[in-house]
């Protein structure tokens, strides 16, 4: 295999996503992303350009988050809402809750309420989940497992992807990488 993924870097200008850089990467490891970002920055310096982003919207991969933080320690990382919803949707499938998610049931209502966490301020997410959603959580071992998955990966302070990466009540911000991905599909 020559490469594992096409990684693209896009900028946002005058309301449009502009493809800026295309990279063929051999894997999705942190070191690969770091080398990619360093190469981009070095080439830009050769061209007397400085790349110092203030905000980067990324998928939910630990390797890319860590690489961005290492190269640009002051950048505001934002998790893509679409990919977060996909991750949660896969977890719903993995825990055997797909039928309930699509049916008129208490489990359906509770799962949909969980997706509402994306639109809260990050500071409110842990308390709303602990004191509101867990208080009305349906008694089902699969729901309990899904709840634990959310807490461990997205809600607790030491989660891999804590709320400050994905929760925001301000809907005016770009919160998805979909425009970038749709460019690749064309």
C-alpha positions as CSV (number, residue, x, y, z in Angstrom):
1,X,0.0,0.0,0.0
2,X,1.4,3.4,-1.0
3,X,-0.7,5.4,1.4
4,X,-3.4,5.0,4.0
5,X,-5.3,8.2,3.8
6,X,-5.6,11.5,1.9
7,X,-5.3,14.2,4.5
8,X,-6.5,17.6,3.5
9,X,-6.0,21.0,5.2
10,X,-8.7,23.6,4.4
11,X,-9.0,27.2,5.3
12,X,-12.2,29.2,5.8
13,X,-12.3,32.5,3.9
14,X,-15.3,34.8,3.1
15,X,-17.8,32.0,4.0
16,X,-16.1,29.4,1.9
17,X,-13.9,26.3,2.7
18,X,-10.8,26.5,0.6
19,X,-8.6,23.4,0.1
20,X,-5.0,24.4,0.8
21,X,-2.9,21.3,1.2
22,X,-3.2,17.7,0.2
23,X,-1.1,15.0,2.0
24,X,-0.8,11.3,1.3
25,X,-0.2,9.7,4.7
26,X,1.0,6.2,5.4
27,X,-1.1,5.8,8.6
28,X,-3.0,7.7,11.3
29,X,-0.3,7.7,13.9
30,X,0.5,10.8,16.0
31,X,4.1,10.9,14.7
32,X,2.9,10.8,11.1
33,X,0.6,13.8,11.7
34,X,3.4,15.7,13.5
35,X,5.8,15.1,10.6
36,X,3.1,16.2,8.1
37,X,2.4,19.4,10.1
38,X,6.1,20.2,10.5
39,X,6.6,19.7,6.7
40,X,3.8,22.1,5.9
41,X,5.1,24.7,8.3
42,X,8.7,24.4,7.0
43,X,7.5,24.7,3.4
44,X,5.5,27.8,4.3
45,X,8.5,29.4,6.0
46,X,10.5,28.8,2.8
47,X,7.8,30.8,1.1
48,X,7.9,33.5,3.8
49,X,4.5,32.5,5.0
50,X,3.5,31.8,8.6
51,X,0.8,29.3,9.5
52,X,-0.4,29.9,13.0
53,X,-4.1,28.9,13.1
54,X,-6.3,30.1,16.0
55,X,-8.8,27.3,15.6
56,X,-8.7,23.8,14.0
57,X,-11.8,21.6,13.5
58,X,-10.8,17.9,13.6
59,X,-12.3,14.5,13.8
60,X,-12.3,12.5,17.0
61,X,-8.9,10.7,16.7
62,X,-6.5,11.0,19.6
63,X,-3.5,11.0,17.3
64,X,-4.5,14.1,15.4
65,X,-5.6,15.9,18.5
66,X,-2.3,15.2,20.2
67,X,-0.3,16.2,17.0
68,X,-2.2,19.5,16.7
69,X,-1.6,20.3,20.4
70,X,2.1,19.5,20.0
71,X,2.7,21.7,16.9
72,X,0.3,24.5,17.8
73,X,0.0,24.4,21.6
74,X,-2.2,27.6,21.8
75,X,-4.7,26.6,19.1
76,X,-8.3,26.1,20.0
77,X,-9.2,22.5,18.9
78,X,-12.8,21.9,18.0
79,X,-14.3,18.4,17.5
80,X,-16.4,17.9,14.4
81,X,-20.1,17.6,15.5
82,X,-20.9,15.3,12.5
83,X,-18.1,12.9,13.5
84,X,-19.1,13.0,17.1
85,X,-22.6,12.0,16.2
86,X,-21.2,9.2,14.0
87,X,-19.2,8.0,17.0
88,X,-22.1,8.0,19.3
89,X,-24.3,6.4,16.6
90,X,-21.7,3.5,16.2
91,X,-21.7,3.1,20.0
92,X,-25.5,2.9,20.0
93,X,-25.2,0.1,17.4
94,X,-22.4,-1.7,19.2
95,X,-24.4,-1.7,22.5
96,X,-27.4,-3.2,20.6
97,X,-29.6,-0.1,20.9
98,X,-30.3,0.5,17.2
99,X,-33.9,-0.8,17.3
100,X,-34.7,1.3,20.3
101,X,-33.1,4.4,18.8
102,X,-35.5,4.2,15.9
103,X,-38.6,3.2,17.8
104,X,-41.0,5.2,20.0
105,X,-39.7,4.3,23.4
106,X,-38.2,5.7,26.6
107,X,-34.8,4.6,25.4
108,X,-35.3,6.5,22.1
109,X,-36.2,9.7,24.0
110,X,-33.2,9.4,26.4
111,X,-30.7,8.7,23.6
112,X,-32.0,11.7,21.6
113,X,-31.7,13.9,24.8
114,X,-28.0,12.8,25.0
115,X,-27.4,14.3,21.5
116,X,-28.7,17.6,22.9
117,X,-25.6,17.8,25.0
118,X,-23.7,19.1,21.9
119,X,-25.6,22.4,22.2
120,X,-24.9,23.2,25.8
121,X,-21.9,25.2,27.1
122,X,-19.1,22.8,28.0
123,X,-19.3,23.8,31.7
124,X,-22.9,22.6,31.9
125,X,-22.5,19.2,30.2
126,X,-21.2,17.1,33.2
127,X,-23.9,18.4,35.6
128,X,-26.7,18.1,33.0
129,X,-25.7,14.6,32.3
130,X,-25.2,13.5,35.9
131,X,-28.2,15.2,37.5
132,X,-30.7,15.3,34.6
133,X,-30.0,12.6,32.1
134,X,-28.8,9.9,34.5
135,X,-31.8,10.7,36.7
136,X,-34.2,9.7,33.9
137,X,-32.0,7.0,32.3
138,X,-34.1,3.9,31.4
139,X,-33.2,0.8,33.4
140,X,-31.5,-1.3,30.7
141,X,-28.0,-2.7,30.9
142,X,-27.3,-1.6,27.3
143,X,-28.2,2.0,28.2
144,X,-26.0,1.8,31.2
145,X,-23.1,0.7,29.0
146,X,-23.7,3.5,26.6
147,X,-23.9,6.0,29.5
148,X,-20.5,4.7,30.7
149,X,-19.1,5.0,27.2
150,X,-20.2,8.7,27.1
151,X,-18.8,9.5,30.6
152,X,-15.5,7.7,30.0
153,X,-14.9,9.2,26.5
154,X,-16.7,12.5,26.3
155,X,-18.1,13.8,29.6
156,X,-15.7,13.4,32.5
157,X,-12.9,15.9,33.0
158,X,-10.3,13.2,32.2
159,X,-12.2,11.9,29.1
160,X,-10.3,11.4,25.9
161,X,-12.5,14.1,24.3
162,X,-13.9,16.3,27.1
163,X,-16.8,18.7,26.5
164,X,-14.7,21.8,25.8
165,X,-13.8,20.0,22.4
166,X,-17.4,19.5,21.2
167,X,-20.0,21.2,23.3
168,X,-21.0,24.8,22.4
169,X,-24.3,26.6,22.4
170,X,-23.0,29.1,19.8
171,X,-24.2,27.7,16.6
172,X,-22.6,30.4,14.5
173,X,-19.3,28.7,14.5
174,X,-18.0,26.1,12.0
175,X,-18.5,22.9,13.9
176,X,-18.0,20.3,11.2
177,X,-15.4,19.1,8.7
178,X,-18.2,18.1,6.2
179,X,-17.3,20.7,3.6
180,X,-13.7,19.4,3.5
181,X,-14.9,15.8,3.1
182,X,-17.5,16.7,0.5
183,X,-14.7,18.3,-1.5
184,X,-12.9,14.9,-1.6
185,X,-16.0,13.1,-2.8
186,X,-16.5,15.3,-5.8
